[in-house]
Amino acid sequence: MSSNQLSLMLSPAGRILYVLKSGPKNVEELLKETNLSKNTIYYHLKDLIHHGYVIKIGKGHYAITEKGLNLLRKIIHVLSQ
């Protein structure tokens, strides 16, 4: 399964986590790399932050947490079976 195929199989929140696994991103970068709308990104970022999967760092940048990485690994494992 290619990286693009996997990304498309993920939910919007999963796609955000998948993009953040390569390092902190701002919303413009998330828009470009997930093909989600700005409203969708902000909605899911708020939820991901609330649950401890993502943190806001610096000015408008977001990073995946260890908890978020663990969740993403579990999702990818299930999807790749």
Helices and strands as residue ranges (DSSP letters): H 3-9, H 12-20, E 25-26, H 27-34, H 38-50, E 54-57, E 61-64, H 66-79
